[in-house]
């Protein structure tokens, strides 16, 4: 990372916030690559990190954009706090910045396929405490009579299943089913399976466990791809804001690409790279 220009506390605060936002996105993308029905807690780890990373980055962009439009003045606290943890609205406001600064016209706008929208929806509910404490709320009866979805189940239905429907070719799916049947023949007579998938359906055979694991592993690179495209959108906007700050000679604004450069990459790297960090 770049060195701080002196001991300017404003520069340091902005740089710290960028580090928090970017590294949490990276942590979340890494956790997604390890999440499956036998490690369900990884999903929640990813949701915590991604919701924090997306929120902090989006709010940082709103702050910097306001500053650029206000002759170097930072916004009042109520402007940022008014958004709460609403990722849907925050992404929309960042898209407004992208449109105003010509990024959307240049093909760098907010990705908005049904899968991208579902990712933002699930993470927004999680960030806004609607589903963040689902397990404890379920145990204490707080979800009784309320239409509150299990965030992991919701993620699988709205993100993973559509990814599989779009990308999991019939030939690949049949191959994986055959591999699962081979495992059933080899291990089934000696193995007791008592598990459930992310939605809650029981898994009671080696073949079902293997078939589900194969499908989930297939989906992981594409899940990371769609999340990475959202991260790249935020990275492109903050990079543009950083350039605008340099043009305006606002030296108090850091070079944000130092923090978000890892997300300014091609789609294939989102699919291929398993471990993410800004360092």
Residue pairs with C-beta under 8 A, 6 or more apart in sequence:
1 15
1 19
1 258
1 259
2 254
2 255
2 258
4 11
4 12
4 15
5 11
5 251
8 252
10 74
10 252
11 251
11 252
11 253
11 254
14 60
14 64
14 252
14 253
14 254
15 254
15 259
17 56
17 60
18 57
18 60
18 238
18 254
18 256
18 258
18 259
18 260
19 259
19 278
20 52
20 53
20 56
21 52
21 53
21 54
21 55
21 56
21 57
21 60
21 259
22 53
22 57
22 235
22 259
22 260
22 262
22 263
22 278
23 53
23 277
23 278
23 279
24 49
24 50
24 52
24 53
24 56
25 49
25 50
25 53
25 54
25 57
25 231
25 234
25 263
25 276
26 53
26 262
26 276
26 277
26 278
27 45
27 49
27 53
27 276
27 277
28 45
28 46
28 47
28 48
28 49
28 50
28 53
28 227
29 46
29 50
29 224
29 227
29 228
29 231
29 270
29 276
30 274
30 275
30 276
30 277
31 42
31 43
31 45
31 46
31 49
32 42
32 43
32 46
32 50
32 220
32 223
32 224
32 227
33 220
33 224
33 274
33 275
34 42
35 42
35 43
35 45
35 46
35 220
36 42
36 213
36 216
36 217
37 195
37 196
37 197
37 198
37 203
37 212
37 213
37 216
38 195
38 213
40 152
40 198
43 151
43 152
43 155
43 198
44 151
44 152
47 122
47 123
47 126
47 132
47 151
47 155
48 126
48 132
50 123
50 227
51 85
51 87
51 123
51 124
51 126
51 127
52 127
53 231
54 87
54 90
54 91
54 123
54 127
54 230
54 231
54 234
55 85
55 87
55 90
55 127
57 234
57 238
57 260
58 87
58 90
58 91
58 93
58 94
58 234
59 80
59 83
59 90
60 238
61 94
61 97
61 234
61 237
61 238
61 241
62 75
62 79
62 80
62 83
62 90
62 93
62 94
62 97
63 74
63 75
63 80
64 238
64 241
64 242
64 245
64 253
65 97
65 241
66 73
66 74
66 75
66 79
67 73
67 74
67 75
67 245
67 250
67 253
68 241
68 244
68 245
68 248
68 250
72 248
72 250
72 252
83 89
83 90
83 93
84 128
85 124
85 127
85 128
85 129
86 124
86 127
86 128
87 120
87 123
87 124
87 127
87 128
88 120
88 121
88 124
91 110
91 120
91 230
92 110
94 110
94 233
94 234
94 237
95 104
95 109
95 110
97 103
97 237
97 241
98 104
98 108
98 109
98 110
98 233
98 236
98 237
98 240
99 105
99 109
101 237
101 240
101 241
101 244
103 109
103 236
103 237
103 240
104 110
108 233
108 236
108 237
109 233
110 116
110 230
110 233
111 226
111 229
111 230
111 233
113 226
114 162
115 159
115 162
115 163
115 166
115 226
116 226
116 229
116 230
118 158
118 159
118 162
119 159
119 226
119 227
119 230
120 230
121 158
122 131
122 151
122 154
122 155
122 158
122 159
125 131
125 149
125 151
125 154
126 132
126 151
130 148
131 148
131 149
131 150
131 151
131 154
132 151
133 142
134 143
134 148
134 150
134 151
136 142
137 143
137 148
138 150
150 200
152 198
153 198
153 199
153 200
155 198
156 197
156 198
156 199
157 199
159 223
159 226
160 198
160 216
160 219
160 223
163 219
163 222
163 223
163 226
164 215
164 218
164 219
166 222
167 218
167 219
167 222
168 215
168 218
168 219
172 218
173 215
176 211
176 214
176 215
176 218
177 211
179 210
179 214
180 206
180 207
180 208
180 210
180 211
180 214
181 207
183 206
183 207
183 210
184 205
184 206
184 207
184 210
187 206
188 205
188 206
188 207
191 206
193 203
193 204
193 205
193 206
193 208
193 209
194 204
195 202
195 203
195 204
195 209
196 202
196 203
197 203
197 212
203 209
203 212
221 270
221 271
221 272
222 271
224 270
224 271
225 267
225 270
225 271
227 270
228 263
228 265
228 267
228 269
228 270
229 267
229 270
231 263
232 263
232 264
232 265
232 270
234 260
234 263
235 257
235 260
235 261
235 263
235 264
236 264
238 256
238 257
238 260
239 256
239 257
239 260
239 264
241 253
241 256
242 253
242 254
242 255
242 256
242 257
245 253
246 253
246 255
257 264
259 278
260 278
261 278
262 276
262 277
262 278
